[in-house]
Amino acid sequence: MKQSARDATTATLFTALSQLDTLRQPRDEHVERPIGYTQLMQYIQGDGPTSLAVVRALKADAKLKASYHQLLQRRAMCYFPAVVAASSGEINERQTDGWKIRWKTSRADANQIYLLIELKPHMERTPTKLTVEEERITLPEPVNGTIQLLVEANCAIMQGLRNKDSKVYLH
């Protein structure tokens, strides 16, 4: 089955299940409506403003979070699973299948981190987003096969990258 057919089937099933959940819930104007496939895909793709409703739903609903990670993994150019349990101590890089994300503290300011994403050679397109669990950032264009950006040392992206259990996606 082609990717577009799988996406269409997934979208149809997700929409049907979302509608069923909506029908089963009591009517209350103050309750946020369930997140549908379209909203989830818009959030993943970064289309439009970040939806706080989606962010809250991902933190509160384990089934939605699992669906979100499945969709992300399917659409990602690269997926970095949780770091193996045998790793001890603090980590300062993630790598998988020819891709590498590493980070180092700025010499000029210890509160800033250089985040370096080394891309596979000869790629037709490059990732535009880095997602760590539910947090994401837009990436600049690569220079000589490496995307480089400066982030705050304690930002959510860095906390997630340092967490061995976090899932990381380039898309």
ROKOL-492136 format. One record per residue: x, y, z of N, C-alpha, C in turn; residue in three letters; residue number from 1. Coordinates in Angstrom, 2 decimals, always signed. Layout:
REM ROKOL-492136
n_px n_py n_pz ca_px ca_py ca_pz c_px c_py c_pz code pos
X Y Z X Y Z X Y Z ALA NUM;
...
REM end
This chain:
REM ROKOL-492136
n_px n_py n_pz ca_px ca_py ca_pz c_px c_py c_pz code pos
+0.85 -1.17 +0.00 +0.00 +0.00 +0.00 +0.89 +1.24 +0.00 MET 1;
+0.60 +2.20 -0.86 +1.40 +3.41 -0.96 +1.18 +4.29 +0.27 LYS 2;
+2.16 +5.18 +0.51 +2.11 +6.08 +1.67 +0.84 +6.93 +1.65 GLN 3;
+0.46 +7.48 +0.50 -0.72 +8.33 +0.42 -1.99 +7.54 +0.73 SER 4;
-2.07 +6.31 +0.30 -3.23 +5.47 +0.60 -3.29 +5.15 +2.09 ALA 5;
-2.11 +4.86 +2.67 -2.07 +4.60 +4.12 -2.48 +5.83 +4.91 ARG 6;
-2.00 +7.01 +4.49 -2.36 +8.25 +5.17 -3.85 +8.50 +5.08 ASP 7;
-4.43 +8.24 +3.90 -5.87 +8.43 +3.72 -6.67 +7.47 +4.60 ALA 8;
-6.24 +6.22 +4.66 -6.91 +5.23 +5.51 -6.78 +5.62 +6.98 THR 9;
-5.59 +6.04 +7.38 -5.37 +6.47 +8.76 -6.25 +7.66 +9.09 THR 10;
-6.32 +8.62 +8.17 -7.14 +9.82 +8.39 -8.61 +9.45 +8.55 ALA 11;
-9.10 +8.55 +7.71 -10.50 +8.14 +7.77 -10.81 +7.45 +9.09 THR 12;
-9.95 +6.52 +9.49 -10.16 +5.82 +10.76 -10.08 +6.76 +11.95 LEU 13;
-9.10 +7.63 +11.94 -8.92 +8.58 +13.04 -10.13 +9.50 +13.15 PHE 14;
-10.62 +10.00 +12.02 -11.79 +10.88 +12.01 -13.02 +10.15 +12.53 THR 15;
-13.23 +8.91 +12.08 -14.38 +8.14 +12.54 -14.32 +7.90 +14.04 ALA 16;
-13.15 +7.53 +14.55 -13.02 +7.31 +15.99 -13.20 +8.60 +16.78 LEU 17;
-12.70 +9.70 +16.25 -12.88 +11.00 +16.91 -14.36 +11.38 +16.97 SER 18;
-15.07 +11.14 +15.87 -16.50 +11.45 +15.84 -17.27 +10.57 +16.82 GLN 19;
-16.89 +9.31 +16.91 -17.53 +8.41 +17.86 -17.28 +8.87 +19.29 LEU 20;
-16.06 +9.27 +19.61 -15.75 +9.81 +20.94 -16.58 +11.04 +21.23 ASP 21;
-16.74 +11.91 +20.24 -17.52 +13.13 +20.41 -18.98 +12.80 +20.71 THR 22;
-19.54 +11.84 +19.99 -20.94 +11.46 +20.20 -21.15 +10.85 +21.58 LEU 23;
-20.17 +10.18 +22.12 -20.30 +9.53 +23.42 -20.17 +10.51 +24.59 ARG 24;
-19.58 +11.69 +24.33 -19.36 +12.63 +25.42 -20.59 +13.50 +25.64 GLN 25;
-20.87 +13.83 +26.93 -22.01 +14.71 +27.21 -21.75 +16.11 +26.65 PRO 26;
-22.82 +16.79 +26.30 -22.72 +18.15 +25.76 -22.44 +19.13 +26.89 ARG 27;
-21.36 +19.83 +26.78 -21.01 +20.88 +27.73 -20.21 +21.92 +26.95 ASP 28;
-20.69 +23.14 +26.91 -20.05 +24.17 +26.10 -18.67 +24.54 +26.61 GLU 29;
-18.36 +24.24 +27.86 -17.08 +24.62 +28.44 -16.01 +23.54 +28.29 HIS 30;
-16.39 +22.40 +27.74 -15.45 +21.30 +27.56 -14.84 +21.41 +26.16 VAL 31;
-13.50 +21.29 +26.08 -12.84 +21.32 +24.77 -13.21 +20.06 +23.99 GLU 32;
-13.40 +20.23 +22.71 -13.74 +19.11 +21.84 -12.49 +18.24 +21.61 ARG 33;
-12.70 +16.96 +21.33 -11.55 +16.09 +21.06 -10.77 +16.58 +19.84 PRO 34;
-9.51 +16.28 +19.85 -8.62 +16.66 +18.75 -8.81 +15.66 +17.62 ILE 35;
-9.05 +16.16 +16.42 -9.24 +15.31 +15.25 -7.95 +15.12 +14.47 GLY 36;
-8.00 +14.24 +13.50 -6.84 +13.93 +12.67 -6.29 +15.19 +11.99 TYR 37;
-7.19 +16.01 +11.46 -6.76 +17.22 +10.75 -5.99 +18.15 +11.67 THR 38;
-6.51 +18.37 +12.88 -5.82 +19.23 +13.84 -4.45 +18.65 +14.21 GLN 39;
-4.40 +17.35 +14.40 -3.14 +16.70 +14.76 -2.12 +16.82 +13.62 LEU 40;
-2.56 +16.61 +12.39 -1.66 +16.73 +11.25 -1.19 +18.17 +11.05 MET 41;
-2.09 +19.13 +11.27 -1.68 +20.54 +11.16 -0.63 +20.86 +12.22 GLN 42;
-0.80 +20.30 +13.41 +0.18 +20.53 +14.48 +1.53 +19.89 +14.11 TYR 43;
+1.51 +18.68 +13.60 +2.74 +17.98 +13.20 +3.45 +18.75 +12.09 ILE 44;
+2.70 +19.21 +11.11 +3.29 +19.90 +9.97 +3.67 +21.34 +10.28 GLN 45;
+3.15 +21.85 +11.41 +3.46 +23.23 +11.77 +2.68 +24.24 +10.96 GLY 46;
+1.54 +23.82 +10.41 +0.70 +24.74 +9.63 -0.09 +25.63 +10.59 ASP 47;
+0.14 +26.91 +10.51 -0.60 +27.85 +11.35 -0.02 +27.94 +12.75 GLY 48;
-0.70 +28.68 +13.60 -0.19 +28.87 +14.96 -0.28 +27.59 +15.78 PRO 49;
+0.59 +27.48 +16.78 +0.57 +26.32 +17.66 -0.75 +26.31 +18.41 THR 50;
-1.41 +25.19 +18.40 -2.69 +25.05 +19.08 -2.46 +24.61 +20.52 SER 51;
-2.82 +25.47 +21.45 -2.69 +25.10 +22.87 -3.61 +23.94 +23.22 LEU 52;
-4.74 +23.85 +22.51 -5.66 +22.73 +22.75 -4.99 +21.40 +22.40 ALA 53;
-4.23 +21.38 +21.30 -3.52 +20.15 +20.90 -2.44 +19.82 +21.92 VAL 54;
-1.68 +20.81 +22.33 -0.62 +20.59 +23.31 -1.20 +20.04 +24.61 VAL 55;
-2.28 +20.65 +25.09 -2.92 +20.17 +26.34 -3.45 +18.75 +26.16 ARG 56;
-4.07 +18.48 +25.02 -4.63 +17.15 +24.77 -3.53 +16.09 +24.72 ALA 57;
-2.39 +16.42 +24.11 -1.29 +15.46 +24.04 -0.75 +15.12 +25.42 LEU 58;
-0.75 +16.10 +26.31 -0.25 +15.85 +27.66 -1.26 +15.07 +28.51 LYS 59;
-2.55 +15.19 +28.17 -3.59 +14.59 +28.99 -4.12 +13.25 +28.48 ALA 60;
-3.97 +12.98 +27.19 -4.60 +11.81 +26.58 -3.53 +10.85 +26.03 ASP 61;
-3.34 +9.74 +26.71 -2.30 +8.77 +26.32 -2.56 +8.18 +24.93 ALA 62;
-3.83 +7.92 +24.58 -4.14 +7.36 +23.26 -3.82 +8.37 +22.15 LYS 63;
-4.15 +9.63 +22.38 -3.85 +10.66 +21.40 -2.34 +10.81 +21.25 LEU 64;
-1.62 +10.78 +22.37 -0.16 +10.90 +22.33 +0.45 +9.73 +21.55 LYS 65;
-0.06 +8.53 +21.73 +0.44 +7.37 +20.99 +0.16 +7.53 +19.49 ALA 66;
-1.02 +8.01 +19.13 -1.35 +8.25 +17.72 -0.44 +9.32 +17.13 SER 67;
-0.20 +10.36 +17.90 +0.69 +11.45 +17.49 +2.08 +10.91 +17.17 TYR 68;
+2.63 +10.07 +18.06 +3.97 +9.52 +17.82 +3.99 +8.57 +16.62 HIS 69;
+2.92 +7.83 +16.41 +2.85 +6.96 +15.24 +2.83 +7.78 +13.95 GLN 70;
+2.05 +8.84 +13.92 +1.99 +9.71 +12.75 +3.33 +10.39 +12.51 LEU 71;
+3.94 +10.89 +13.58 +5.24 +11.54 +13.46 +6.29 +10.57 +12.91 LEU 72;
+6.30 +9.36 +13.44 +7.30 +8.39 +13.01 +7.12 +8.05 +11.53 GLN 73;
+5.89 +7.96 +11.06 +5.63 +7.67 +9.66 +6.08 +8.80 +8.75 ARG 74;
+5.89 +10.03 +9.20 +6.16 +11.19 +8.36 +7.59 +11.71 +8.49 ARG 75;
+8.30 +11.28 +9.52 +9.63 +11.82 +9.78 +10.65 +11.33 +8.76 ALA 76;
+11.59 +12.19 +8.46 +12.73 +11.81 +7.63 +13.66 +10.92 +8.44 MET 77;
+13.70 +11.20 +9.74 +14.57 +10.44 +10.64 +13.92 +10.37 +12.01 CYS 78;
+13.99 +9.19 +12.62 +13.45 +8.95 +13.96 +14.58 +8.45 +14.85 TYR 79;
+14.76 +9.12 +15.98 +15.74 +8.70 +16.98 +14.95 +8.11 +18.15 PHE 80;
+14.99 +6.80 +18.33 +14.26 +6.20 +19.46 +14.95 +6.54 +20.78 PRO 81;
+14.35 +6.08 +21.86 +14.95 +6.28 +23.18 +16.38 +5.71 +23.18 ALA 82;
+17.24 +6.34 +23.97 +18.64 +5.89 +24.07 +18.67 +4.57 +24.82 VAL 83;
+19.52 +3.64 +24.39 +19.59 +2.32 +25.02 +19.88 +2.44 +26.52 VAL 84;
+19.28 +1.55 +27.28 +19.39 +1.58 +28.74 +20.82 +1.42 +29.23 ALA 85;
+21.67 +0.76 +28.46 +23.04 +0.53 +28.90 +23.86 +1.82 +28.98 ALA 86;
+23.37 +2.89 +28.31 +24.08 +4.16 +28.37 +24.03 +4.71 +29.78 SER 87;
+25.19 +5.09 +30.29 +25.21 +5.64 +31.64 +25.71 +7.08 +31.59 SER 88;
+25.32 +7.85 +32.58 +25.75 +9.24 +32.64 +24.96 +10.12 +31.70 GLY 89;
+25.40 +11.36 +31.59 +24.73 +12.34 +30.75 +25.08 +12.10 +29.28 GLU 90;
+24.11 +12.30 +28.42 +24.37 +12.14 +26.99 +24.56 +13.51 +26.34 ILE 91;
+25.34 +13.56 +25.27 +25.53 +14.81 +24.55 +25.37 +14.63 +23.05 ASN 92;
+24.74 +13.52 +22.66 +24.42 +13.31 +21.26 +23.38 +12.21 +21.11 GLU 93;
+22.75 +12.21 +19.95 +21.84 +11.15 +19.53 +22.24 +10.80 +18.11 ARG 94;
+22.25 +9.51 +17.78 +22.54 +9.14 +16.40 +21.78 +7.89 +16.01 GLN 95;
+21.50 +7.84 +14.72 +20.81 +6.70 +14.15 +20.95 +6.74 +12.63 THR 96;
+21.18 +5.61 +12.02 +21.09 +5.43 +10.57 +21.72 +6.57 +9.76 ASP 97;
+22.93 +6.98 +10.10 +23.62 +8.01 +9.33 +23.33 +9.44 +9.73 GLY 98;
+22.41 +9.64 +10.67 +22.06 +10.96 +11.16 +22.68 +11.15 +12.54 TRP 99;
+23.00 +12.39 +12.88 +23.57 +12.64 +14.20 +23.13 +14.02 +14.70 LYS 100;
+22.71 +14.06 +15.95 +22.41 +15.32 +16.63 +23.35 +15.39 +17.82 ILE 101;
+24.11 +16.46 +17.91 +24.99 +16.62 +19.06 +24.89 +18.05 +19.55 ARG 102;
+25.33 +18.25 +20.77 +25.24 +19.58 +21.35 +26.43 +19.85 +22.25 TRP 103;
+26.79 +21.13 +22.29 +27.90 +21.53 +23.15 +27.62 +22.93 +23.69 LYS 104;
+28.10 +23.16 +24.89 +27.89 +24.43 +25.57 +28.72 +25.52 +24.90 THR 105;
+28.13 +26.68 +24.75 +28.82 +27.83 +24.19 +29.93 +28.28 +25.15 SER 106;
+31.10 +28.59 +24.60 +32.19 +29.10 +25.44 +31.89 +30.52 +25.91 ARG 107;
+31.15 +31.25 +25.11 +30.85 +32.64 +25.44 +29.78 +32.77 +26.52 ALA 108;
+28.83 +31.80 +26.57 +27.73 +31.87 +27.53 +27.29 +30.45 +27.89 ASP 109;
+27.53 +30.06 +29.12 +27.22 +28.70 +29.58 +25.72 +28.40 +29.56 ALA 110;
+24.90 +29.43 +29.43 +23.45 +29.23 +29.37 +22.95 +28.99 +27.94 ASN 111;
+23.87 +28.91 +27.00 +23.50 +28.66 +25.61 +24.19 +27.40 +25.09 GLN 112;
+23.48 +26.71 +24.24 +23.96 +25.44 +23.68 +23.95 +25.54 +22.16 ILE 113;
+25.04 +25.07 +21.54 +25.06 +24.90 +20.10 +24.48 +23.54 +19.79 TYR 114;
+23.41 +23.52 +19.03 +22.76 +22.28 +18.61 +23.17 +22.05 +17.16 LEU 115;
+23.82 +20.92 +16.90 +24.35 +20.60 +15.56 +23.67 +19.33 +15.05 LEU 116;
+23.07 +19.43 +13.89 +22.39 +18.29 +13.28 +23.14 +17.96 +11.99 ILE 117;
+23.82 +16.82 +12.00 +24.60 +16.38 +10.84 +23.70 +15.53 +9.96 GLU 118;
+23.52 +15.98 +8.73 +22.62 +15.33 +7.79 +23.32 +14.24 +7.00 LEU 119;
+22.50 +13.32 +6.49 +23.03 +12.30 +5.58 +23.50 +13.00 +4.31 LYS 120;
+24.57 +12.51 +3.69 +25.02 +13.13 +2.44 +24.05 +12.86 +1.29 PRO 121;
+24.04 +13.77 +0.33 +23.28 +13.63 -0.93 +21.78 +13.53 -0.70 HIS 122;
+21.25 +14.35 +0.16 +19.80 +14.35 +0.41 +19.11 +15.27 -0.57 MET 123;
+17.93 +14.85 -1.06 +17.16 +15.68 -1.97 +16.48 +16.83 -1.24 GLU 124;
+16.05 +16.58 -0.02 +15.43 +17.63 +0.79 +15.97 +17.53 +2.20 ARG 125;
+15.86 +18.60 +2.93 +16.38 +18.62 +4.29 +15.24 +18.83 +5.28 THR 126;
+15.41 +18.39 +6.51 +14.36 +18.58 +7.50 +14.18 +20.06 +7.82 PRO 127;
+12.95 +20.41 +8.15 +12.65 +21.80 +8.51 +12.23 +21.93 +9.97 THR 128;
+11.98 +20.77 +10.62 +11.56 +20.79 +12.02 +12.26 +19.70 +12.81 LYS 129;
+12.52 +20.02 +14.07 +13.02 +19.05 +15.05 +11.94 +18.94 +16.11 LEU 130;
+11.45 +17.73 +16.33 +10.44 +17.49 +17.35 +10.99 +16.53 +18.39 THR 131;
+10.88 +16.92 +19.64 +11.28 +16.09 +20.78 +10.05 +15.95 +21.64 VAL 132;
+9.48 +14.73 +21.65 +8.20 +14.48 +22.30 +7.17 +15.45 +21.73 GLU 133;
+6.61 +16.37 +22.53 +5.60 +17.31 +22.01 +6.18 +18.68 +21.68 GLU 134;
+7.45 +18.89 +21.94 +8.09 +20.18 +21.67 +8.72 +20.16 +20.30 GLU 135;
+8.68 +21.30 +19.61 +9.31 +21.34 +18.29 +9.86 +22.73 +18.01 ARG 136;
+10.86 +22.75 +17.13 +11.43 +24.01 +16.68 +11.63 +23.95 +15.16 ILE 137;
+11.58 +25.10 +14.55 +11.85 +25.21 +13.11 +13.36 +25.31 +12.92 THR 138;
+13.85 +24.59 +11.95 +15.29 +24.54 +11.70 +15.71 +25.49 +10.59 LEU 139;
+16.90 +26.08 +10.74 +17.44 +26.90 +9.65 +17.98 +26.00 +8.53 PRO 140;
+18.37 +26.60 +7.44 +18.96 +25.86 +6.32 +20.33 +25.31 +6.72 GLU 141;
+20.69 +24.14 +6.21 +22.01 +23.59 +6.54 +23.14 +24.32 +5.81 PRO 142;
+24.31 +24.29 +6.40 +25.53 +24.81 +5.78 +26.53 +23.67 +5.79 VAL 143;
+26.99 +23.28 +4.61 +27.94 +22.17 +4.46 +27.46 +20.90 +5.16 ASN 144;
+26.19 +20.58 +4.99 +25.65 +19.34 +5.53 +25.33 +19.33 +7.01 GLY 145;
+25.39 +20.51 +7.66 +25.09 +20.59 +9.09 +24.14 +21.74 +9.35 THR 146;
+23.11 +21.45 +10.14 +22.20 +22.49 +10.61 +22.71 +22.89 +11.99 ILE 147;
+22.89 +24.18 +12.18 +23.40 +24.66 +13.46 +22.48 +25.74 +14.00 GLN 148;
+22.14 +25.62 +15.27 +21.37 +26.67 +15.91 +21.79 +26.82 +17.36 LEU 149;
+21.51 +27.96 +17.91 +21.85 +28.29 +19.29 +20.56 +28.30 +20.09 LEU 150;
+20.52 +27.52 +21.18 +19.32 +27.44 +22.02 +19.71 +27.66 +23.48 VAL 151;
+18.71 +27.97 +24.30 +18.93 +28.12 +25.73 +19.22 +26.74 +26.34 GLU 152;
+20.14 +26.69 +27.27 +20.56 +25.41 +27.86 +19.43 +24.66 +28.54 ALA 153;
+18.47 +25.38 +29.12 +17.40 +24.70 +29.84 +16.06 +24.74 +29.11 ASN 154;
+16.07 +24.99 +27.79 +14.82 +25.00 +27.03 +14.25 +23.58 +26.95 CYS 155;
+12.97 +23.49 +26.61 +12.28 +22.20 +26.57 +12.91 +21.24 +25.56 ALA 156;
+13.38 +21.76 +24.43 +14.02 +20.89 +23.43 +15.27 +20.24 +24.02 ILE 157;
+16.10 +21.02 +24.72 +17.32 +20.46 +25.30 +17.01 +19.49 +26.44 MET 158;
+16.02 +19.80 +27.24 +15.62 +18.88 +28.30 +15.20 +17.54 +27.70 GLN 159;
+14.45 +17.61 +26.60 +14.02 +16.39 +25.94 +15.17 +15.63 +25.31 GLY 160;
+16.09 +16.33 +24.65 +17.23 +15.64 +24.03 +18.09 +14.94 +25.07 LEU 161;
+18.22 +15.54 +26.24 +19.03 +14.94 +27.31 +18.32 +13.77 +28.01 ARG 162;
+17.00 +13.71 +27.88 +16.21 +12.64 +28.49 +16.33 +11.39 +27.62 ASN 163;
+16.91 +10.34 +28.16 +17.17 +9.12 +27.39 +15.89 +8.44 +26.89 LYS 164;
+14.75 +8.74 +27.54 +13.49 +8.10 +27.15 +12.75 +8.86 +26.05 ASP 165;
+13.19 +10.06 +25.71 +12.50 +10.89 +24.72 +12.67 +10.34 +23.31 SER 166;
+11.62 +10.53 +22.54 +11.64 +10.20 +21.12 +11.91 +11.49 +20.36 LYS 167;
+12.76 +11.41 +19.34 +13.18 +12.59 +18.61 +12.95 +12.36 +17.12 VAL 168;
+12.43 +13.39 +16.44 +12.09 +13.27 +15.03 +12.63 +14.46 +14.25 TYR 169;
+13.14 +14.20 +13.08 +13.47 +15.25 +12.11 +12.46 +15.10 +10.98 LEU 170;
+11.78 +16.17 +10.66 +10.79 +16.13 +9.57 +10.72 +17.46 +8.86 HIS 171;
REM end
